[in-house]
Amino acid sequence: MTGAPYDARMIRAKRLDTGRAVEWAGETHGVWVDAHDPSADDLAALRAAFPLNRLALEDALERGHWSRAEQYPEHEFVTLRSFVHPDAPDDFTERVSVFVFRDAVLTISSAGTRALDAVWTLAGREAVNTPHEVTYELLDHTADTFFALADGLESRLDALEERVFLNARENPVAAVFTLKHLLAHARRLASDAREATALLARHAECTPQDLVRYRDAQDSFTRAAGRLDGLRDFLTSLLDLHLNLQSQRMNEVMRTLTAVSVVFLPLTFLAGVWGMNFQHMPELAWPYGYALAWASFLLIGGLLALYFKRRGWW
């Protein structure tokens, strides 16, 4: 079906065999059609050109839908969620939905994705000129965003670990739980993408070579999820380390306080004895009694302090 060209800002197209950008006029063979935040008129044009399954289109338009894949009678379908800023990790995500036809591929997203922008420049080059090859590249580049996310989080974890060791008074618990929340979110997205890729590889009508590519993408998501799991375990270990360091510092403080208390314990005893109101206490009438008391305090206190110091308790 052909018709008037549509707004290139909303719907753009490329020839899969040459990678040449064209103004889409309803072609459905040998093209990759990409729609960004399509309007009602755009959706009507896409539905008139492509046999889009109603359930798949609803999933593609739903905000925040998780990654999933499905084999419909009209086409294969996969939707992928990834992070908007994997290099500086935050909670913002983006999503692209891919409709895979026999001789065409349609992608729908709200504003594009990092993976989509990267693969768009590859279309028409060697090994990226069929719908399944485009789909694989989208999966593979989406997996790369999770590795970039893991790299960014690893740098933040290293900085946090250094802060835990160098600044004893800093409390990293809030930062640890913030990162654990982000890691759990990333782990869930990577796992969903892995399951979607596995389902697509299991049911897609494609060549054996395409199946190998899909399994490679599935393995990438598996490794990304495993790396995120490792970072989450590292965070748990870092929190345990912080608590152990705090406990050790508390033990050191208590040991010092105990040593000080022990030093003053015999001095308090002697002061209590000489402070009793008995009539016959020779030291009270002795001219050097006061000096004796101070000498006793200093000698006993000094000997105890020296003993604790040599034992490493002070």
FIBATOR-413424 format. One record per residue (C-alpha): residue in three letters; x, y, z. Coordinates in steps of 0.05 Angstrom, whole numbers, plus 5000, padded with zeros to 4 digits. Last residue first. Example, Ala and Ser with C-alpha at 12.3 -4.5 7.8 and 13.67 -1.06 7.14 Angstrom:
atom code=SER&c1=5273&c2=4979&c3=5143
atom code=ALA&c1=5246&c2=4910&c3=5156
***
This chain:
atom code=TRP&c1=5907&c2=5031&c3=6510
atom code=TRP&c1=5896&c2=4956&c3=6509
atom code=GLY&c1=5960&c2=4942&c3=6471
atom code=ARG&c1=5989&c2=4897&c3=6526
atom code=ARG&c1=6047&c2=4945&c3=6535
atom code=LYS&c1=5999&c2=5004&c3=6541
atom code=PHE&c1=5955&c2=4967&c3=6591
atom code=TYR&c1=6016&c2=4953&c3=6636
atom code=LEU&c1=6041&c2=5024&c3=6630
atom code=ALA&c1=5972&c2=5051&c3=6650
atom code=LEU&c1=5969&c2=5003&c3=6709
atom code=LEU&c1=6039&c2=5023&c3=6733
atom code=GLY&c1=6024&c2=5097&c3=6725
atom code=GLY&c1=5958&c2=5093&c3=6764
atom code=ILE&c1=5990&c2=5054&c3=6821
atom code=LEU&c1=6049&c2=5100&c3=6826
atom code=LEU&c1=6010&c2=5165&c3=6816
atom code=PHE&c1=5957&c2=5148&c3=6867
atom code=SER&c1=6006&c2=5121&c3=6918
atom code=ALA&c1=6050&c2=5183&c3=6911
atom code=TRP&c1=5989&c2=5226&c3=6920
atom code=ALA&c1=5969&c2=5190&c3=6983
atom code=LEU&c1=6039&c2=5190&c3=7010
atom code=ALA&c1=6045&c2=5265&c3=6998
atom code=TYR&c1=5981&c2=5276&c3=7038
atom code=GLY&c1=6006&c2=5231&c3=7094
atom code=TYR&c1=6074&c2=5266&c3=7099
atom code=PRO&c1=6059&c2=5304&c3=7164
atom code=TRP&c1=6028&c2=5241&c3=7195
atom code=ALA&c1=5963&c2=5257&c3=7232
atom code=LEU&c1=5917&c2=5230&c3=7178
atom code=GLU&c1=5963&c2=5172&c3=7161
atom code=PRO&c1=5958&c2=5144&c3=7232
atom code=MET&c1=5882&c2=5132&c3=7228
atom code=HIS&c1=5854&c2=5129&c3=7299
atom code=GLN&c1=5791&c2=5172&c3=7299
atom code=PHE&c1=5755&c2=5139&c3=7242
atom code=ASN&c1=5718&c2=5184&c3=7192
atom code=MET&c1=5732&c2=5147&c3=7127
atom code=GLY&c1=5763&c2=5189&c3=7071
atom code=TRP&c1=5828&c2=5152&c3=7073
atom code=VAL&c1=5793&c2=5087&c3=7055
atom code=GLY&c1=5750&c2=5119&c3=7000
atom code=ALA&c1=5810&c2=5153&c3=6969
atom code=LEU&c1=5846&c2=5087&c3=6970
atom code=PHE&c1=5788&c2=5052&c3=6935
atom code=THR&c1=5780&c2=5107&c3=6884
atom code=LEU&c1=5853&c2=5102&c3=6867
atom code=PRO&c1=5845&c2=5026&c3=6861
atom code=LEU&c1=5788&c2=5036&c3=6810
atom code=PHE&c1=5819&c2=5095&c3=6772
atom code=VAL&c1=5864&c2=5053&c3=6729
atom code=VAL&c1=5809&c2=5001&c3=6718
atom code=SER&c1=5761&c2=5054&c3=6694
atom code=VAL&c1=5813&c2=5081&c3=6645
atom code=ALA&c1=5825&c2=5011&c3=6618
atom code=THR&c1=5749&c2=5000&c3=6611
atom code=LEU&c1=5741&c2=5065&c3=6573
atom code=THR&c1=5797&c2=5045&c3=6526
atom code=ARG&c1=5767&c2=4975&c3=6515
atom code=MET&c1=5698&c2=5006&c3=6504
atom code=VAL&c1=5726&c2=5053&c3=6451
atom code=GLU&c1=5763&c2=4996&c3=6417
atom code=ASN&c1=5700&c2=4952&c3=6419
atom code=MET&c1=5660&c2=5009&c3=6388
atom code=ARG&c1=5712&c2=5016&c3=6333
atom code=GLN&c1=5707&c2=4941&c3=6320
atom code=SER&c1=5631&c2=4944&c3=6318
atom code=GLN&c1=5633&c2=5002&c3=6269
atom code=LEU&c1=5683&c2=4964&c3=6227
atom code=ASN&c1=5638&c2=4902&c3=6229
atom code=LEU&c1=5577&c2=4944&c3=6209
atom code=HIS&c1=5616&c2=4975&c3=6151
atom code=LEU&c1=5641&c2=4906&c3=6129
atom code=ASP&c1=5570&c2=4878&c3=6131
atom code=LEU&c1=5547&c2=4937&c3=6087
atom code=LEU&c1=5605&c2=4924&c3=6039
atom code=SER&c1=5588&c2=4850&c3=6037
atom code=THR&c1=5516&c2=4866&c3=6019
atom code=LEU&c1=5540&c2=4915&c3=5966
atom code=PHE&c1=5587&c2=4862&c3=5938
atom code=ASP&c1=5528&c2=4813&c3=5934
atom code=ARG&c1=5490&c2=4866&c3=5893
atom code=LEU&c1=5551&c2=4875&c3=5849
atom code=GLY&c1=5554&c2=4800&c3=5836
atom code=ASP&c1=5480&c2=4798&c3=5820
atom code=LEU&c1=5491&c2=4854&c3=5770
atom code=ARG&c1=5546&c2=4813&c3=5738
atom code=GLY&c1=5500&c2=4753&c3=5734
atom code=ALA&c1=5445&c2=4794&c3=5702
atom code=ALA&c1=5494&c2=4820&c3=5650
atom code=ARG&c1=5519&c2=4749&c3=5637
atom code=THR&c1=5448&c2=4724&c3=5626
atom code=PHE&c1=5432&c2=4784&c3=5582
atom code=SER&c1=5493&c2=4769&c3=5539
atom code=ASP&c1=5474&c2=4694&c3=5537
atom code=GLN&c1=5406&c2=4712&c3=5510
atom code=ALA&c1=5438&c2=4756&c3=5457
atom code=ASP&c1=5482&c2=4697&c3=5436
atom code=ARG&c1=5421&c2=4652&c3=5436
atom code=TYR&c1=5387&c2=4702&c3=5389
atom code=ARG&c1=5447&c2=4701&c3=5343
atom code=VAL&c1=5449&c2=4625&c3=5341
atom code=LEU&c1=5375&c2=4626&c3=5324
atom code=ASP&c1=5389&c2=4675&c3=5268
atom code=GLN&c1=5441&c2=4627&c3=5239
atom code=PRO&c1=5391&c2=4570&c3=5243
atom code=THR&c1=5344&c2=4612&c3=5199
atom code=CYS&c1=5280&c2=4644&c3=5226
atom code=GLU&c1=5210&c2=4629&c3=5247
atom code=ALA&c1=5214&c2=4653&c3=5319
atom code=HIS&c1=5187&c2=4607&c3=5373
atom code=ARG&c1=5246&c2=4587&c3=5417
atom code=ALA&c1=5292&c2=4645&c3=5401
atom code=LEU&c1=5236&c2=4694&c3=5416
atom code=LEU&c1=5221&c2=4660&c3=5482
atom code=ALA&c1=5295&c2=4661&c3=5502
atom code=THR&c1=5300&c2=4735&c3=5483
atom code=ALA&c1=5239&c2=4751&c3=5525
atom code=GLU&c1=5267&c2=4712&c3=5584
atom code=ARG&c1=5334&c2=4749&c3=5578
atom code=ALA&c1=5299&c2=4817&c3=5573
atom code=ASP&c1=5259&c2=4801&c3=5636
atom code=SER&c1=5323&c2=4780&c3=5672
atom code=ALA&c1=5359&c2=4844&c3=5651
atom code=LEU&c1=5300&c2=4887&c3=5674
atom code=ARG&c1=5297&c2=4851&c3=5741
atom code=ARG&c1=5371&c2=4858&c3=5752
atom code=ALA&c1=5368&c2=4932&c3=5736
atom code=HIS&c1=5313&c2=4943&c3=5787
atom code=ALA&c1=5350&c2=4902&c3=5840
atom code=LEU&c1=5413&c2=4941&c3=5824
atom code=LEU&c1=5378&c2=5008&c3=5832
atom code=HIS&c1=5348&c2=4987&c3=5899
atom code=LYS&c1=5415&c2=4961&c3=5922
atom code=LEU&c1=5447&c2=5027&c3=5901
atom code=THR&c1=5398&c2=5066&c3=5944
atom code=PHE&c1=5407&c2=5017&c3=6001
atom code=VAL&c1=5482&c2=5026&c3=6000
atom code=ALA&c1=5477&c2=5102&c3=5995
atom code=ALA&c1=5432&c2=5104&c3=6057
atom code=VAL&c1=5477&c2=5057&c3=6096
atom code=PRO&c1=5541&c2=5095&c3=6080
atom code=ASN&c1=5547&c2=5129&c3=6148
atom code=GLU&c1=5610&c2=5172&c3=6149
atom code=ARG&c1=5647&c2=5174&c3=6215
atom code=ALA&c1=5701&c2=5125&c3=6196
atom code=ASN&c1=5720&c2=5163&c3=6134
atom code=LEU&c1=5777&c2=5127&c3=6098
atom code=PHE&c1=5751&c2=5056&c3=6097
atom code=VAL&c1=5678&c2=5069&c3=6082
atom code=ARG&c1=5696&c2=5124&c3=6033
atom code=GLU&c1=5740&c2=5076&c3=5994
atom code=GLU&c1=5683&c2=5026&c3=5990
atom code=LEU&c1=5636&c2=5081&c3=5965
atom code=ALA&c1=5685&c2=5100&c3=5910
atom code=ASP&c1=5692&c2=5028&c3=5889
atom code=LEU&c1=5616&c2=5020&c3=5890
atom code=ARG&c1=5607&c2=5081&c3=5846
atom code=SER&c1=5657&c2=5054&c3=5796
atom code=GLU&c1=5621&c2=4987&c3=5796
atom code=LEU&c1=5555&c2=5021&c3=5785
atom code=GLY&c1=5581&c2=5055&c3=5722
atom code=ASP&c1=5610&c2=4990&c3=5695
atom code=ALA&c1=5546&c2=4952&c3=5711
atom code=LEU&c1=5505&c2=5005&c3=5674
atom code=ALA&c1=5551&c2=4999&c3=5614
atom code=PHE&c1=5540&c2=4923&c3=5617
atom code=PHE&c1=5465&c2=4935&c3=5620
atom code=THR&c1=5470&c2=4981&c3=5560
atom code=ASP&c1=5507&c2=4927&c3=5522
atom code=ALA&c1=5447&c2=4881&c3=5530
atom code=THR&c1=5405&c2=4933&c3=5493
atom code=HIS&c1=5458&c2=4933&c3=5438
atom code=ASP&c1=5451&c2=4857&c3=5431
atom code=LEU&c1=5375&c2=4857&c3=5431
atom code=LEU&c1=5372&c2=4913&c3=5379
atom code=GLU&c1=5425&c2=4878&c3=5338
atom code=TYR&c1=5385&c2=4813&c3=5341
atom code=THR&c1=5322&c2=4849&c3=5317
atom code=VAL&c1=5359&c2=4880&c3=5259
atom code=GLU&c1=5386&c2=4812&c3=5239
atom code=HIS&c1=5316&c2=4783&c3=5246
atom code=PRO&c1=5286&c2=4835&c3=5200
atom code=THR&c1=5341&c2=4826&c3=5148
atom code=ASN&c1=5398&c2=4872&c3=5127
atom code=VAL&c1=5446&c2=4875&c3=5186
atom code=ALA&c1=5498&c2=4822&c3=5170
atom code=GLU&c1=5537&c2=4870&c3=5124
atom code=ARG&c1=5509&c2=4940&c3=5126
atom code=GLY&c1=5438&c2=4959&c3=5108
atom code=ALA&c1=5419&c2=4978&c3=5179
atom code=LEU&c1=5480&c2=4996&c3=5221
atom code=THR&c1=5462&c2=5070&c3=5232
atom code=TRP&c1=5394&c2=5050&c3=5260
atom code=VAL&c1=5428&c2=5000&c3=5306
atom code=ALA&c1=5459&c2=5055&c3=5349
atom code=ASP&c1=5396&c2=5098&c3=5352
atom code=LEU&c1=5355&c2=5037&c3=5371
atom code=ALA&c1=5404&c2=5015&c3=5425
atom code=ARG&c1=5405&c2=5084&c3=5457
atom code=THR&c1=5329&c2=5087&c3=5455
atom code=GLY&c1=5277&c2=5123&c3=5413
atom code=ALA&c1=5228&c2=5176&c3=5439
atom code=SER&c1=5164&c2=5139&c3=5456
atom code=SER&c1=5181&c2=5075&c3=5419
atom code=ILE&c1=5154&c2=5034&c3=5361
atom code=THR&c1=5196&c2=4991&c3=5316
atom code=LEU&c1=5172&c2=4957&c3=5252
atom code=VAL&c1=5211&c2=4904&c3=5214
atom code=ALA&c1=5201&c2=4881&c3=5143
atom code=ASP&c1=5206&c2=4819&c3=5099
atom code=ARG&c1=5176&c2=4763&c3=5140
atom code=PHE&c1=5152&c2=4809&c3=5195
atom code=VAL&c1=5184&c2=4826&c3=5262
atom code=PHE&c1=5147&c2=4877&c3=5305
atom code=VAL&c1=5196&c2=4908&c3=5354
atom code=SER&c1=5177&c2=4948&c3=5415
atom code=VAL&c1=5226&c2=4998&c3=5445
atom code=ARG&c1=5230&c2=5020&c3=5517
atom code=GLU&c1=5265&c2=5072&c3=5560
atom code=THR&c1=5283&c2=5074&c3=5633
atom code=PHE&c1=5297&c2=5127&c3=5685
atom code=ASP&c1=5318&c2=5099&c3=5753
atom code=ASP&c1=5389&c2=5126&c3=5753
atom code=PRO&c1=5457&c2=5102&c3=5729
atom code=ALA&c1=5507&c2=5151&c3=5700
atom code=ASP&c1=5534&c2=5109&c3=5642
atom code=PRO&c1=5468&c2=5072&c3=5637
atom code=HIS&c1=5429&c2=5136&c3=5625
atom code=VAL&c1=5362&c2=5118&c3=5593
atom code=PHE&c1=5362&c2=5048&c3=5622
atom code=SER&c1=5332&c2=4988&c3=5586
atom code=ARG&c1=5263&c2=4960&c3=5570
atom code=LEU&c1=5251&c2=4913&c3=5512
atom code=THR&c1=5189&c2=4894&c3=5473
atom code=VAL&c1=5187&c2=4833&c3=5428
atom code=PHE&c1=5137&c2=4812&c3=5374
atom code=GLU&c1=5137&c2=4760&c3=5320
atom code=HIS&c1=5087&c2=4770&c3=5265
atom code=GLU&c1=5015&c2=4759&c3=5241
atom code=PRO&c1=5000&c2=4693&c3=5275
atom code=TYR&c1=5031&c2=4719&c3=5340
atom code=GLN&c1=5095&c2=4695&c3=5372
atom code=GLU&c1=5108&c2=4732&c3=5436
atom code=ALA&c1=5164&c2=4768&c3=5471
atom code=ARG&c1=5169&c2=4806&c3=5537
atom code=SER&c1=5204&c2=4864&c3=5570
atom code=TRP&c1=5160&c2=4901&c3=5620
atom code=HIS&c1=5108&c2=4953&c3=5602
atom code=GLY&c1=5123&c2=5021&c3=5631
atom code=ARG&c1=5075&c2=5060&c3=5587
atom code=GLU&c1=5029&c2=5017&c3=5544
atom code=LEU&c1=5035&c2=5032&c3=5470
atom code=ALA&c1=5076&c2=4970&c3=5451
atom code=ASP&c1=5033&c2=4925&c3=5495
atom code=GLU&c1=4970&c2=4950&c3=5462
atom code=LEU&c1=5001&c2=4939&c3=5394
atom code=ALA&c1=5019&c2=4867&c3=5412
atom code=LEU&c1=4948&c2=4854&c3=5436
atom code=ARG&c1=4918&c2=4882&c3=5372
atom code=ASN&c1=4963&c2=4843&c3=5325
atom code=LEU&c1=4991&c2=4889&c3=5272
atom code=PRO&c1=4978&c2=4869&c3=5200
atom code=PHE&c1=5021&c2=4926&c3=5171
atom code=ALA&c1=5001&c2=4981&c3=5123
atom code=ALA&c1=4932&c2=5002&c3=5149
atom code=ARG&c1=4956&c2=4991&c3=5221
atom code=LEU&c1=5016&c2=5036&c3=5209
atom code=ALA&c1=4972&c2=5090&c3=5177
atom code=ALA&c1=4922&c2=5087&c3=5234
atom code=LEU&c1=4979&c2=5090&c3=5284
atom code=ASP&c1=5007&c2=5152&c3=5251
atom code=ASP&c1=4938&c2=5185&c3=5251
atom code=ALA&c1=4930&c2=5170&c3=5326
atom code=SER&c1=4998&c2=5199&c3=5339
atom code=PRO&c1=5062&c2=5158&c3=5341
atom code=ASP&c1=5112&c2=5171&c3=5397
atom code=HIS&c1=5171&c2=5153&c3=5353
atom code=ALA&c1=5157&c2=5106&c3=5295
atom code=ASP&c1=5212&c2=5066&c3=5260
atom code=VAL&c1=5199&c2=5030&c3=5195
atom code=TRP&c1=5253&c2=4981&c3=5170
atom code=VAL&c1=5241&c2=4964&c3=5098
atom code=GLY&c1=5247&c2=4905&c3=5051
atom code=HIS&c1=5173&c2=4900&c3=5040
atom code=THR&c1=5118&c2=4938&c3=5076
atom code=GLU&c1=5117&c2=5005&c3=5040
atom code=GLY&c1=5065&c2=5054&c3=5066
atom code=ALA&c1=5096&c2=5119&c3=5040
atom code=TRP&c1=5157&c2=5121&c3=5084
atom code=GLU&c1=5206&c2=5174&c3=5063
atom code=VAL&c1=5271&c2=5137&c3=5051
atom code=ALA&c1=5336&c2=5127&c3=5087
atom code=ARG&c1=5385&c2=5083&c3=5049
atom code=GLY&c1=5410&c2=5023&c3=5088
atom code=THR&c1=5420&c2=4986&c3=5023
atom code=ASP&c1=5384&c2=4919&c3=5032
atom code=LEU&c1=5343&c2=4939&c3=5093
atom code=ARG&c1=5315&c2=5002&c3=5060
atom code=LYS&c1=5305&c2=5053&c3=5115
atom code=ALA&c1=5243&c2=5087&c3=5144
atom code=ARG&c1=5223&c2=5144&c3=5189
atom code=ILE&c1=5158&c2=5157&c3=5225
atom code=MET&c1=5150&c2=5213&c3=5277
atom code=ARG&c1=5203&c2=5263&c3=5256
atom code=ALA&c1=5197&c2=5240&c3=5184
atom code=ASP&c1=5125&c2=5264&c3=5182
atom code=TYR&c1=5088&c2=5217&c3=5135
atom code=PRO&c1=5094&c2=5208&c3=5060
atom code=ALA&c1=5029&c2=5207&c3=5021
atom code=GLY&c1=5003&c2=5139&c3=5001
atom code=THR&c1=5026&c2=5070&c3=4983
atom code=MET&c1=5000&c2=5000&c3=5000
***
